[in-house]
Amino acid sequence: MNALVSLLNHERAEEVRAIEWELESRFGVTGQYVKPFIHFSYHVVADEYDLDHLGPTLDELSAKRAPLRVRTTGRGVFTGSQPVVFIGVPRTPELDALHQTLWDTCTPGFGVGLPYYAPEAWSPHVTLAQGARVGENLPEILGYLGELDLEWDLEVDNLAVIEDGGKERGLIHQVALAG
């Protein structure tokens, strides 16, 4: 599986890692990946991107796009048998425009995106924890997260392609938004 994402800057990524560590120590919730890249996703494919073509396309696109800022919206939950606890990234006109461009570029040329990343369904977020243990401890986890300031100012200044190798993720390609 490959994903087209924006990585969080070092400071915010370390804050997320500290929260993940606290969730593990307090509630037994372990991370989904051994070496996660802290991010939010625009497009995910079940297979792999054709990077010989996608890399240059992202390089060209990023040269035309300026960095943008968003303010996260605090904690959130996707419910279900494997609940996901996350920090919400609000959709703004600028972020939606970037996502639409990426979706329009990636889907026809580089692989069919998973449907919950389609423009009409996309809900950008930074995952903190997911799985059955989250569901078992959800009230306590939400109580803990409610004590934290999760309304952050984020600079969205890069695009990256990461791959999911099962228990590890690799960074395949990264470009700065420089337009």
C-alpha positions as CSV (number, residue, x, y, z in Angstrom):
1,M,0.0,0.0,0.0
2,N,1.3,3.5,-0.8
3,A,0.0,6.8,0.4
4,L,0.4,10.4,-0.7
5,V,0.6,12.5,2.5
6,S,1.9,15.7,4.1
7,L,4.4,15.0,6.9
8,L,4.1,17.1,10.1
9,N,7.1,19.1,11.1
10,H,9.6,17.7,13.6
11,E,8.1,19.6,16.6
12,R,4.5,18.4,16.0
13,A,5.6,14.9,15.1
14,E,7.4,14.6,18.4
15,E,4.3,15.9,20.2
16,V,2.2,13.1,18.5
17,R,4.9,10.5,19.4
18,A,4.7,11.6,23.1
19,I,0.9,11.3,23.0
20,E,1.2,7.8,21.4
21,W,3.7,6.8,24.1
22,E,1.3,8.0,26.8
23,L,-1.6,6.1,25.2
24,E,0.4,3.0,25.2
25,S,1.6,3.3,28.8
26,R,-1.8,4.3,30.2
27,F,-4.1,2.2,28.2
28,G,-2.1,-0.5,26.5
29,V,-2.8,1.0,23.1
30,T,0.2,0.2,20.8
31,G,1.1,1.9,17.6
32,Q,0.0,0.4,14.3
33,Y,3.5,0.7,12.8
34,V,7.0,0.4,14.1
35,K,8.4,3.5,12.4
36,P,5.5,5.7,11.5
37,F,5.8,9.0,9.6
38,I,3.5,11.4,11.4
39,H,1.2,12.7,8.7
40,F,-2.2,13.2,7.2
41,S,-3.2,11.5,3.9
42,Y,-4.6,12.8,0.6
43,H,-4.6,9.6,-1.4
44,V,-4.0,5.9,-0.7
45,V,-3.8,3.0,-3.1
46,A,-4.0,-0.7,-2.3
47,D,-1.0,-1.5,-4.4
48,E,2.0,0.8,-5.3
49,Y,2.3,4.0,-7.2
50,D,4.3,4.1,-10.4
51,L,7.0,6.3,-8.9
52,D,8.9,6.8,-12.2
53,H,5.9,8.9,-13.3
54,L,4.4,10.1,-10.0
55,G,7.7,11.5,-8.6
56,P,8.2,14.0,-11.5
57,T,4.5,14.9,-11.4
58,L,4.7,15.7,-7.7
59,D,7.9,17.7,-8.3
60,E,6.1,19.8,-10.9
61,L,2.9,20.2,-8.9
62,S,4.8,21.2,-5.7
63,A,6.7,23.9,-7.6
64,K,3.4,25.6,-8.3
65,R,1.9,25.3,-4.8
66,A,2.7,27.5,-1.9
67,P,2.8,26.2,1.7
68,L,-0.5,26.8,3.6
69,R,-1.5,26.9,7.2
70,V,-4.3,25.1,8.9
71,R,-5.4,24.9,12.6
72,T,-6.2,21.5,13.9
73,T,-9.6,21.0,15.5
74,G,-8.7,18.8,18.5
75,R,-9.5,15.1,19.1
76,G,-11.9,13.1,17.1
77,V,-13.0,9.5,16.7
78,F,-14.0,7.3,13.7
79,T,-16.2,4.6,15.3
80,G,-16.5,1.0,14.2
81,S,-15.1,-2.4,15.2
82,Q,-11.6,-0.8,15.0
83,P,-12.1,2.7,16.3
84,V,-9.6,5.4,15.3
85,V,-8.7,8.3,17.6
86,F,-7.2,11.3,15.8
87,I,-6.4,14.9,15.7
88,G,-8.7,16.6,13.2
89,V,-7.3,18.6,10.3
90,P,-10.0,21.0,9.0
91,R,-10.9,21.2,5.4
92,T,-10.2,24.7,4.1
93,P,-10.7,26.0,0.6
94,E,-6.9,25.9,0.1
95,L,-6.5,22.4,1.4
96,D,-9.5,21.2,-0.5
97,A,-8.0,22.7,-3.7
98,L,-4.7,20.9,-3.1
99,H,-6.5,17.6,-2.3
100,Q,-8.7,17.9,-5.4
101,T,-5.6,18.5,-7.6
102,L,-3.8,15.5,-6.1
103,W,-6.9,13.3,-6.4
104,D,-7.4,14.3,-10.0
105,T,-3.8,13.8,-10.8
106,C,-3.2,10.6,-8.9
107,T,-6.4,8.6,-9.5
108,P,-6.4,8.4,-13.3
109,G,-2.7,8.2,-13.7
110,F,-1.3,6.4,-10.7
111,G,-3.8,4.0,-9.2
112,V,-7.4,4.0,-8.0
113,G,-7.6,5.7,-4.6
114,L,-9.4,4.1,-1.7
115,P,-12.9,5.6,-1.6
116,Y,-12.7,7.3,1.8
117,Y,-10.0,9.6,0.4
118,A,-12.3,10.7,-2.5
119,P,-13.0,14.5,-2.3
120,E,-16.6,14.0,-1.2
121,A,-15.6,11.7,1.7
122,W,-12.1,12.9,2.7
123,S,-11.7,13.7,6.4
124,P,-8.0,14.7,6.9
125,H,-6.6,13.7,10.3
126,V,-3.5,12.7,12.2
127,T,-4.1,9.2,13.6
128,L,-3.1,8.8,17.3
129,A,-4.3,5.2,17.9
130,Q,-6.7,2.6,16.4
131,G,-7.9,-0.9,17.0
132,A,-9.9,-2.9,19.5
133,R,-8.0,-1.7,22.5
134,V,-9.0,1.8,21.6
135,G,-12.6,0.8,21.7
136,E,-12.2,-1.0,25.0
137,N,-10.7,2.2,26.6
138,L,-12.4,4.9,24.5
139,P,-14.0,6.9,27.4
140,E,-10.7,7.0,29.3
141,I,-8.6,7.8,26.2
142,L,-11.0,10.7,25.2
143,G,-10.8,11.9,28.8
144,Y,-7.0,12.0,28.7
145,L,-7.0,13.6,25.2
146,G,-9.5,16.2,26.4
147,E,-6.9,17.5,28.9
148,L,-4.4,18.3,26.1
149,D,-4.2,21.3,23.8
150,L,-4.7,19.6,20.4
151,E,-5.6,22.8,18.5
152,W,-2.3,23.4,16.7
153,D,-1.2,25.7,13.9
154,L,0.2,23.5,11.2
155,E,2.2,24.5,8.2
156,V,1.5,22.2,5.3
157,D,4.7,22.6,3.4
158,N,5.4,19.2,1.8
159,L,4.1,16.3,-0.1
160,A,5.5,12.8,0.5
161,V,4.9,9.3,-0.7
162,I,5.1,6.6,2.0
163,E,4.8,2.9,1.7
164,D,3.2,0.5,4.2
165,G,5.3,-2.6,4.5
166,G,3.0,-4.2,7.1
167,K,4.8,-3.3,10.3
168,E,7.1,-0.6,9.0
169,R,6.7,2.4,6.7
170,G,9.2,3.8,4.3
171,L,9.6,7.3,2.9
172,I,9.7,6.9,-0.9
173,H,9.6,10.5,-2.1
174,Q,9.3,13.9,-0.6
175,V,9.0,17.4,-2.1
176,A,8.5,20.9,-0.6
177,L,5.6,23.0,-1.6
178,A,7.5,25.9,-3.0
179,G,5.2,27.9,-5.4
